[in-house]
Amino acid sequence: MLNTTLSYLFARAPISTMGFSGVTQTASLYLNGPGGQAGDGFPLPRNGFLTGLRIWDGTTTRTDTDEIAVLAGDRIAVFCQNVGPSFTVRVRVNGTSTSLQVMAVPLNSTLFVTVEFILLRD
């Protein structure tokens, strides 16, 4: 079902991105974000919506889309969770996993991840 509110935002507001990267082995970890730091999140300056996750592992691009509301000051991070033979890569908000995720990402990979979001002007 088409969300007219999100469609309106896409028409009026540019999509912003934040890049994360890191080398995974077999243990769960946060990926490095802007400035090369890893942790439970980088604060957002305004309210908005997380809209996409794109992952490149050197071989395959994997994507997910969603509409997750965030508030000014919420922290976003990318967490790779070991689930046995692979990782599930999730966007976290304030240390809590969201539904924006990609499963079956190979272990022992160099990952480049882009989180897409729209920030509201008001």
Backbone as ProteinMPNN parsed JSONL, in Angstrom:
{"seq_chain_A": "MLNTTLSYLFARAPISTMGFSGVTQTASLYLNGPGGQAGDGFPLPRNGFLTGLRIWDGTTTRTDTDEIAVLAGDRIAVFCQNVGPSFTVRVRVNGTSTSLQVMAVPLNSTLFVTVEFILLRD", "coords_chain_A": {"N_chain_A": [[0.844, -1.176, 0.0], [0.564, 2.18, -0.842], [2.15, 4.798, 0.798], [1.054, 7.889, 1.221], [2.039, 10.022, 2.68], [4.818, 9.518, 2.976], [5.446, 9.491, 0.252], [4.945, 12.148, -0.354], [6.993, 13.326, 1.153], [9.251, 12.298, -0.215], [8.965, 13.676, -2.594], [9.42, 16.306, -1.814], [11.652, 16.515, -0.101], [15.157, 16.002, 0.002], [16.867, 12.844, -0.234], [18.934, 11.749, 2.313], [22.129, 10.355, 3.161], [24.121, 8.061, 5.096], [27.239, 6.684, 5.565], [28.652, 3.508, 6.409], [31.185, 1.18, 7.373], [33.26, -1.776, 7.452], [35.329, -4.574, 8.443], [34.327, -7.799, 8.711], [34.5, -10.69, 10.81], [33.833, -13.374, 12.52], [32.488, -12.701, 14.794], [29.802, -10.808, 16.305], [29.331, -7.326, 15.59], [29.488, -3.685, 15.705], [29.478, -1.627, 12.836], [31.958, 0.667, 11.55], [31.218, 4.097, 11.474], [30.686, 7.437, 10.183], [33.74, 9.217, 10.271], [35.133, 7.05, 11.08], [34.48, 5.748, 13.426], [33.047, 3.317, 15.596], [30.03, 2.328, 17.212], [27.134, 2.7, 19.38], [25.603, 4.54, 18.005], [25.016, 7.431, 15.886], [23.934, 10.706, 16.377], [20.887, 12.065, 15.11], [20.021, 15.181, 13.575], [17.416, 16.156, 13.232], [13.858, 15.352, 13.233], [12.63, 12.539, 11.316], [12.625, 9.978, 8.75], [13.851, 6.7, 8.457], [14.716, 5.106, 5.499], [16.014, 3.263, 3.827], [18.419, 0.59, 3.303], [21.513, -0.338, 2.145], [23.853, -2.703, 1.116], [27.114, -3.626, 0.3], [29.171, -6.3, -0.304], [31.489, -6.803, -1.609], [30.977, -8.587, -3.553], [28.201, -8.88, -3.926], [25.324, -6.773, -4.018], [23.054, -5.986, -1.556], [19.765, -5.142, -0.49], [17.319, -3.323, 1.476], [14.163, -1.888, 2.192], [12.14, 0.411, 4.042], [9.98, 2.17, 6.327], [10.745, 3.959, 8.856], [10.103, 5.815, 11.59], [12.0, 8.422, 13.072], [13.346, 10.44, 15.715], [14.561, 13.763, 16.449], [17.797, 13.716, 17.725], [17.775, 10.98, 18.123], [19.833, 8.083, 17.857], [21.591, 6.531, 15.238], [22.878, 3.44, 14.037], [24.814, 0.776, 12.545], [24.591, -2.643, 12.853], [26.148, -5.768, 12.848], [24.993, -8.888, 13.223], [25.894, -12.032, 14.297], [24.558, -14.978, 13.086], [25.071, -17.677, 13.067], [25.885, -19.343, 10.297], [26.175, -16.982, 8.876], [25.767, -13.351, 8.716], [23.237, -11.171, 10.021], [22.515, -8.029, 9.04], [21.708, -5.091, 10.575], [19.929, -2.003, 10.94], [20.2, 0.029, 13.714], [18.411, 1.876, 16.158], [18.987, 4.021, 18.704], [20.314, 1.926, 20.001], [18.618, -0.236, 19.699], [17.482, -2.83, 17.632], [16.044, -2.414, 14.374], [13.429, -3.025, 11.935], [14.625, -2.689, 9.539], [16.73, -4.387, 7.712], [19.16, -6.782, 6.495], [19.517, -10.102, 5.645], [21.619, -13.08, 5.713], [24.26, -12.264, 5.055], [27.582, -12.744, 4.116], [30.042, -14.219, 6.336], [33.305, -13.009, 7.366], [33.775, -10.756, 5.626], [34.366, -7.704, 3.793], [32.535, -4.973, 4.386], [30.517, -2.448, 2.94], [28.257, -0.06, 3.696], [25.243, 1.706, 3.224], [23.025, 3.842, 4.777], [19.883, 5.11, 4.201], [17.943, 8.074, 4.56], [15.326, 10.435, 5.338], [15.18, 13.715, 6.386], [13.083, 15.853, 8.218], [12.069, 19.194, 7.538], [10.892, 20.913, 9.335]], "CA_chain_A": [[0.0, 0.0, 0.0], [1.35, 3.395, -0.975], [2.032, 5.762, 1.887], [1.086, 9.204, 0.588], [2.881, 10.912, 3.473], [6.198, 9.285, 2.576], [5.56, 9.946, -1.135], [5.04, 13.603, -0.273], [8.346, 13.65, 1.611], [10.187, 12.015, -1.303], [8.826, 14.73, -3.59], [9.835, 17.602, -1.287], [12.886, 16.505, 0.682], [16.178, 15.118, -0.566], [17.293, 11.691, 0.556], [20.269, 11.862, 2.903], [22.754, 9.056, 3.388], [25.233, 7.962, 6.028], [27.998, 5.493, 5.227], [29.271, 2.678, 7.444], [32.004, 0.134, 6.767], [34.056, -2.565, 8.378], [35.708, -5.935, 8.086], [33.732, -8.744, 9.655], [35.092, -12.023, 10.911], [32.711, -14.234, 12.902], [31.819, -12.14, 15.972], [28.904, -9.679, 16.083], [30.007, -6.05, 15.788], [29.011, -2.457, 15.083], [30.35, -1.143, 11.775], [32.436, 2.037, 11.686], [30.423, 5.099, 10.795], [31.447, 8.62, 9.802], [34.886, 9.465, 11.129], [35.796, 5.794, 11.389], [34.154, 5.294, 14.778], [31.945, 2.365, 15.751], [29.352, 2.472, 18.489], [25.688, 2.477, 19.331], [24.842, 5.455, 17.183], [25.301, 8.819, 15.559], [22.667, 11.405, 16.59], [20.261, 12.774, 13.998], [19.727, 16.555, 13.976], [15.986, 16.483, 13.146], [12.929, 14.239, 13.022], [12.606, 12.057, 9.946], [12.317, 8.575, 8.488], [14.834, 5.826, 7.832], [14.002, 4.577, 4.338], [16.691, 2.221, 3.07], [19.692, 0.004, 3.712], [22.2, -0.945, 1.004], [25.075, -3.357, 1.576], [28.002, -4.203, -0.71], [30.135, -7.162, 0.382], [32.566, -7.078, -2.543], [30.448, -9.476, -4.584], [26.76, -8.718, -4.11], [24.625, -5.68, -3.351], [21.803, -6.413, -0.92], [19.026, -3.951, -0.077], [16.035, -3.413, 2.163], [13.5, -0.598, 2.349], [11.133, 0.449, 5.1], [9.633, 3.524, 6.754], [10.905, 3.931, 10.303], [10.148, 7.18, 12.121], [13.04, 8.735, 14.048], [13.221, 11.765, 16.313], [15.8, 14.511, 16.628], [18.575, 13.181, 18.833], [17.901, 9.523, 18.037], [21.132, 7.65, 17.354], [21.522, 5.403, 14.31], [24.092, 2.646, 13.883], [24.65, -0.471, 11.793], [25.084, -3.748, 13.668], [26.225, -7.082, 12.2], [24.73, -9.91, 14.231], [26.204, -13.391, 13.865], [23.426, -15.903, 13.22], [25.564, -19.004, 12.687], [26.706, -19.382, 9.086], [26.188, -15.679, 8.207], [25.352, -12.205, 9.518], [22.109, -10.315, 9.712], [22.964, -6.648, 9.207], [20.525, -4.333, 10.984], [20.03, -0.622, 11.402], [19.736, 0.181, 15.093], [18.071, 3.22, 16.629], [19.187, 4.078, 20.157], [20.764, 0.627, 20.483], [17.594, -1.258, 19.489], [17.378, -3.221, 16.224], [14.821, -2.074, 13.651], [13.071, -3.994, 10.897], [15.458, -2.407, 8.37], [17.793, -5.376, 7.875], [19.472, -7.702, 5.405], [19.977, -11.379, 6.19], [22.504, -13.946, 4.925], [25.478, -11.578, 4.619], [28.658, -13.688, 4.423], [31.071, -13.969, 7.341], [34.631, -12.678, 6.831], [33.575, -9.87, 4.479], [34.536, -6.262, 3.928], [31.202, -4.44, 4.092], [30.262, -1.032, 2.748], [26.821, 0.033, 3.959], [24.632, 3.028, 3.168], [21.7, 4.007, 5.375], [19.184, 6.228, 3.575], [16.92, 8.658, 5.422], [14.79, 11.755, 5.016], [15.013, 14.557, 7.571], [12.029, 16.85, 8.05], [12.567, 20.568, 7.642], [10.298, 21.614, 10.496]], "C_chain_A": [[0.887, 1.235, 0.0], [1.084, 4.332, 0.19], [2.152, 7.152, 1.284], [1.933, 10.192, 1.372], [4.341, 10.748, 3.073], [6.417, 9.715, 1.127], [5.697, 11.462, -1.187], [6.441, 14.018, 0.158], [9.376, 13.397, 0.519], [10.146, 13.126, -2.352], [9.403, 16.054, -3.111], [11.2, 17.621, -0.626], [13.91, 15.577, 0.036], [16.472, 13.942, 0.365], [18.708, 11.959, 1.047], [20.818, 10.461, 3.101], [23.842, 9.172, 4.444], [25.925, 6.633, 5.74], [28.622, 4.821, 6.44], [30.118, 1.629, 6.734], [32.769, -0.623, 7.842], [34.367, -3.929, 7.819], [35.14, -6.857, 9.15], [34.563, -10.014, 9.698], [33.955, -12.971, 11.256], [31.94, -13.685, 14.092], [30.904, -10.986, 15.572], [29.647, -8.38, 16.36], [29.225, -4.906, 15.179], [29.99, -2.088, 13.977], [30.776, 0.29, 12.067], [31.541, 2.964, 10.881], [31.284, 6.267, 10.377], [32.58, 8.884, 10.794], [35.601, 8.206, 11.558], [35.509, 5.242, 12.769], [32.971, 4.332, 14.758], [31.313, 2.579, 17.116], [27.865, 2.358, 18.323], [24.931, 3.621, 18.679], [25.369, 6.86, 17.029], [23.988, 9.582, 15.647], [22.185, 12.139, 15.34], [19.86, 14.181, 14.443], [18.24, 16.914, 13.986], [15.16, 15.203, 13.048], [12.985, 13.795, 11.563], [12.22, 10.599, 9.858], [13.543, 7.875, 7.928], [14.115, 5.113, 6.697], [14.714, 3.448, 3.608], [18.013, 1.79, 3.669], [20.279, -0.681, 2.487], [23.548, -1.465, 1.476], [25.82, -3.924, 0.377], [29.048, -5.018, 0.028], [31.321, -7.521, -0.502], [32.138, -7.969, -3.685], [29.01, -9.134, -4.943], [26.266, -7.475, -3.388], [23.307, -6.221, -2.828], [21.099, -5.161, -0.406], [17.786, -4.312, 0.728], [15.474, -2.002, 2.238], [12.43, -0.71, 3.421], [10.803, 1.912, 5.358], [9.634, 3.524, 8.276], [11.056, 5.36, 10.802], [11.258, 7.31, 13.155], [12.838, 10.165, 14.527], [14.576, 12.45, 16.364], [16.513, 13.979, 17.863], [18.657, 11.672, 18.866], [19.238, 9.176, 17.396], [20.946, 6.468, 16.405], [22.897, 4.751, 14.181], [23.766, 1.434, 13.028], [25.346, -1.576, 12.574], [25.041, -5.034, 12.859], [26.075, -8.136, 13.28], [24.999, -11.294, 13.654], [24.997, -14.282, 14.137], [23.837, -17.295, 12.743], [26.429, -18.941, 11.451], [26.828, -18.036, 8.365], [25.854, -14.581, 9.217], [23.981, -11.731, 9.081], [22.575, -8.908, 10.031], [21.729, -5.793, 9.438], [20.874, -2.875, 11.254], [19.471, -0.592, 12.813], [19.453, 1.649, 15.37], [18.138, 3.185, 18.145], [19.531, 2.706, 20.745], [19.781, -0.511, 20.304], [17.466, -1.559, 18.0], [16.028, -2.829, 15.645], [14.521, -3.187, 12.647], [13.837, -3.752, 9.603], [16.704, -3.283, 8.474], [17.978, -6.203, 6.61], [20.052, -8.96, 6.029], [20.933, -12.069, 5.218], [23.684, -13.197, 4.307], [26.659, -12.458, 5.032], [29.564, -13.241, 5.573], [32.369, -13.601, 6.631], [34.545, -11.834, 5.56], [34.006, -8.453, 4.822], [33.225, -5.645, 3.47], [31.239, -2.925, 3.934], [28.749, -0.876, 2.778], [26.378, 1.486, 3.863], [23.259, 2.956, 3.816], [21.089, 5.25, 4.742], [18.112, 6.74, 4.525], [16.485, 10.007, 4.881], [14.63, 12.505, 6.328], [13.973, 15.624, 7.275], [12.597, 18.244, 8.255], [12.063, 21.268, 8.893], [10.371, 20.766, 11.729]], "O_chain_A": [[1.851, 1.316, 0.761], [-0.065, 4.622, 0.523], [3.241, 7.554, 0.876], [2.495, 11.116, 0.783], [5.033, 11.742, 2.854], [7.476, 10.254, 0.805], [6.478, 11.994, -1.976], [7.015, 14.952, -0.402], [10.289, 14.203, 0.342], [11.175, 13.476, -2.931], [9.839, 16.858, -3.936], [11.846, 18.668, -0.598], [13.564, 14.489, -0.423], [16.339, 14.044, 1.585], [19.576, 12.352, 0.268], [20.061, 9.495, 3.197], [24.41, 10.243, 4.656], [25.279, 5.587, 5.679], [29.062, 5.486, 7.378], [29.801, 1.232, 5.613], [32.902, -0.17, 8.979], [33.754, -4.383, 6.852], [35.433, -6.714, 10.337], [35.243, -10.361, 8.733], [33.181, -13.342, 10.374], [30.839, -14.158, 14.376], [31.19, -10.266, 14.615], [30.493, -8.323, 17.252], [28.414, -5.096, 14.273], [31.202, -2.219, 14.154], [30.065, 1.037, 12.738], [31.157, 2.655, 9.753], [32.496, 6.115, 10.227], [32.393, 8.783, 12.007], [36.57, 8.268, 12.314], [36.221, 4.355, 13.239], [32.018, 4.513, 14.0], [31.992, 2.968, 18.067], [27.375, 1.97, 17.262], [23.706, 3.67, 18.79], [26.057, 7.401, 17.895], [23.003, 9.153, 15.047], [22.971, 12.749, 14.615], [19.405, 14.359, 15.573], [17.836, 17.861, 14.662], [15.692, 14.119, 12.812], [13.343, 14.577, 10.682], [11.581, 10.049, 10.755], [14.202, 8.395, 7.027], [13.027, 4.573, 6.896], [14.078, 2.733, 2.834], [18.641, 2.521, 4.435], [19.62, -1.511, 1.86], [24.295, -0.758, 2.152], [25.238, -4.616, -0.459], [29.744, -4.491, 0.896], [32.076, -8.44, -0.185], [32.853, -8.096, -4.679], [28.644, -9.101, -6.118], [26.722, -7.158, -2.29], [22.538, -6.839, -3.566], [21.751, -4.227, 0.059], [17.279, -5.433, 0.672], [16.227, -1.033, 2.338], [11.889, -1.787, 3.673], [11.308, 2.793, 4.663], [8.65, 3.139, 8.908], [12.03, 6.037, 10.473], [11.442, 6.436, 14.002], [12.239, 10.99, 13.837], [15.616, 11.792, 16.327], [15.902, 13.812, 18.919], [19.512, 11.119, 19.558], [19.716, 9.881, 16.507], [20.231, 5.517, 16.723], [23.93, 5.42, 14.212], [22.601, 1.104, 12.812], [26.524, -1.469, 12.915], [24.018, -5.358, 12.255], [26.932, -8.262, 14.155], [24.406, -11.681, 12.647], [24.483, -14.339, 15.254], [23.058, -18.0, 12.102], [27.587, -18.531, 11.528], [27.513, -17.949, 7.346], [25.683, -14.842, 10.407], [23.605, -11.87, 7.917], [22.983, -8.622, 11.157], [20.816, -5.766, 8.612], [21.963, -2.556, 11.732], [18.394, -1.128, 13.074], [20.153, 2.539, 14.888], [17.431, 2.411, 18.79], [19.095, 2.367, 21.846], [20.063, -1.639, 20.71], [17.353, -0.638, 17.191], [15.003, -2.897, 16.323], [15.267, -4.159, 12.532], [13.71, -4.533, 8.66], [17.626, -2.97, 9.227], [17.081, -6.309, 5.773], [20.97, -8.891, 6.846], [21.038, -11.687, 4.053], [24.063, -13.465, 3.167], [26.732, -12.879, 6.187], [29.818, -12.05, 5.758], [32.518, -13.85, 5.434], [35.164, -12.158, 4.546], [34.01, -8.053, 5.986], [32.843, -5.774, 2.307], [31.902, -2.219, 4.694], [28.04, -1.488, 1.978], [27.056, 2.386, 4.361], [22.431, 2.119, 3.454], [21.701, 6.318, 4.744], [17.453, 5.959, 5.211], [17.178, 10.633, 4.078], [14.021, 11.999, 7.27], [13.984, 16.229, 6.203], [13.506, 18.438, 9.062], [12.75, 22.128, 9.444], [9.923, 21.187, 12.795]]}, "name": "protein", "num_of_chains": 1, "seq": "MLNTTLSYLFARAPISTMGFSGVTQTASLYLNGPGGQAGDGFPLPRNGFLTGLRIWDGTTTRTDTDEIAVLAGDRIAVFCQNVGPSFTVRVRVNGTSTSLQVMAVPLNSTLFVTVEFILLRD"}
